[in-house]
Amino acid sequence: MVSKTRDKLMDVARQLFAKKGIENTTMIDIANASEKGRRTIYTYFKNKSDIYDALLEHESEQLVMNLRKAVEAGKTPVEQLRAFIRTRLEVVKSSEHAGSQSPSGYDRFRSIFNRNLGRIENIRAMAAEKENSILRDILDRGVREGTFDVSQARCFPSTLVIVMQGMYFSFVNDNFKEIGLNIVGLEDKIERFLLNGLMRR
């Protein structure tokens, strides 16, 4: 019951933050929308910042869980890395399509933080260590099995970060035409580029 009440409060807060903005949402708003008294809210959360922090932690855990699930479906290092890249690209794309439904489950992430890079980076920082661990495991396995080049595998994590940051910037600013890129098929090209550079010759 405790968990259900807390989850409901977080879900209501998430919806209100998406609709009104975090700054314009009050604890009274959350109490009214959840049909719970303010006393109940303060049993679980000290203040609005505490709810926000709980949402950050939850969304960070969701990012990692979805990433791990996608990777575990792959049988080879190449399939796993492809799933990793695709899932990370979906997160990047989510910053552009705020509020739309996505099969990857990032719609909540989008709707709360709607293009706010600072808040997105808070979540990313919380998830980064676990994500990096998943990526290192894939790369290490690929190197052990002779699929990935050792020196390229060392460079891959930083290269991926740069690519994702560039994609994020272009999605948010919708500048693909300005820089001469056709968004159709772009994910496939990025995936091929990253994987081809990593493969052992």
Secondary structure, 3 states (H helix, E strand, C coil): CHHHHHHHHHHHHHHHHHHHCCCCCCHHHHHHHHCCCHHHHHHHCCCHHHHHHHHHHHHHHHHHHHHHHHHHCCCCHHHHHHHHHHHHHHHHHHCCCCCCCCCCCCHHHHHHHCCCHHHHHHHHHHHHHHHHHHHHHHHHHHHHCCCECHHHHHHHHHHHHHHHHHHHHHHHHCCCCCCCCCCCCHHHHHHHHHHHHHECC
